[in-house]
């Protein structure tokens, strides 16, 4: 039996909805692991060691207290050892992943077991990317770069995800999808940087602004440098009425800080050697991005799995979704116009629409069947 034959539905002999139950249960188990990824990846921790444990007391969770969904309900959302609360996110991720696995199977299982399994893999990555991006405004390389590699390999193993019969054609579509996905979004990133790459922040008169070793401290917030500097050319600019270093003061002097250079007037310093600096100023100009580079790699991964047409659909629909949500949040006074937003979740929403019918919508739209007849 060849690899392709394994994925033929008729070779899965048990009743279809037996596998529906199996896929839901498997999804909840995978969801339990995804919770580990969501918690550990942004911190740079290993996702395999140490085993599951309570983050409050370090209690190693035994297998019988690590049953998806059931354990959280049984313990009423608390650690069995120290009784510290366990966020409901753990339960929701397990339930969501189970539902997504079930949906993939019910929609695609009769047509292609291979496509259904690839969908489960993709959706698992989407769950991790969405929760991390919402909380940390990043999409880990394990998801983006890993997704590019895995998408290319899956296109070879299951050509149907690229709507192809031959592996060589699927690999070609995957490569084009990678190039279009990464290339188009990178162009958007660069264009956005040119048009909207600076943000002027007005401050109360004679506000004290502090530059520490790790962050910029404004009167009402502290911003890590990693959230401001994405490339060496990014710069923080201000006019200092008074500037204090550890060994001297300056008055009425322009300041420009880049990741590898600090200019105070005409004096050039190494930022690594300036551990603390305070200034009095009325305004400051900060660098900002139209989107993060993680979104570029993420779209390249989507192209690797589903080809350039999925990329085109996802770019359009994610922009509509993101714009609509952003305007609603602004109208509800939950967000400012200049606030940073995670774009990854909107890409995910658009791709999920594509996976479960977006291609058919595109065919319907391009065919013109939606248009009213002339004169009617």
C-alpha positions, 0 to 999 in steps of 0.5 A: 500500500503506497502513501497515497493509499493510506489516505483513501477513505475506503481504507479506514474501515470503521464507521465514519462517525467512530472516527469523528469521535476519535478526532474530537478526543485526539483534538482535545489531547493535542489541545492540552499540548498546545497549551504548553506551547502557548505558555512556554514558547514566548518565554523561550522555554522547552516544550518537552521538558520539564513535564506538565507542572503547576506554574505556581507551586511546581507540582508535577501533574500525574497522567490521571490529573492531566485528562483534557477537559475532564480534569479542569472541570473535576478540579474546578479550575484549580491546582490539585496541590496548591489550589491556585487557579488555573486559567479557563484558557486551558479548558477553552484551548482543549475544547476549541482544538477538539472542535476544529479536529472534528470539523476538519474530519466531518468536512474533509474526511469523506473526500480525503483523509490526508487533507483532513489530517493536514487541516488538523495540523494547520489548525493546531498551529493556528491556535498557538499563533493566535493566542500568542499573538494576542498576548505577546504580539509575536508569532514564534519562528517555530510556527512560521518558519516551521510552517513553511517547511512542513507546508512544503513537505505536506504538499508533497505527501498530500497534493490535494491540499494544493488541489493537485493530483501529482506531487511535482505540481503540488510542490510547484504550487507550494513554492509559488505560494511561499514566494507570493505570500512572503513577497507581497506581505513584505512589500506591504511591510516596507510600504507601511514603514515608509508611510507610517513608520513614525509616531509623534507622542506629545507629552505634558510640558517638561516631562521626564523620560528615562532610557534604561538598559532595557526599555524606554520609560514615558510618564504613563507607560514603559516600552521595551526596546524590542517593541520599538526596534525591529531593524538597525535603522529604526530611531527614537528622536526628541529635543531634550530641554535637559539631559542627564547622564551619569557623568554630565548634563546637557541642555537644549540638545537633539537626541537620536537613539538607534539600536547601535548608535546614540547621538546627543547633538554631535556626540556619538556614543555606544548605547551599550555603554549608556546604562541610564539616561534621563531627559526633560522634553515635551514630545518624542518621535517613536518608530513603529511598524505597519506589521511585524516580520512574523506576519510576513513569514506566517503568510509565506507558510500559508502559501506553502500549504495552500498556494498563491490563491489562498494567499490572495484571498487571505490578504483581502479578507484579513484586511476586511476583518481586521479593519472592521474589528479595529473600527469597532474597538475604536468606536467602543473606546477600547483602542486608540487609532495608533494602537498596535494590534495583532494581525496574525489572528485576522490572517488565521480567520481568513485562512480558516474561511478559505479552508472551509469554503473560501475557494468555492466562494472565489469561484462563485464571485469570479464567475459573476453568478452573483450579479443581477441580470441586466434590467432586473 
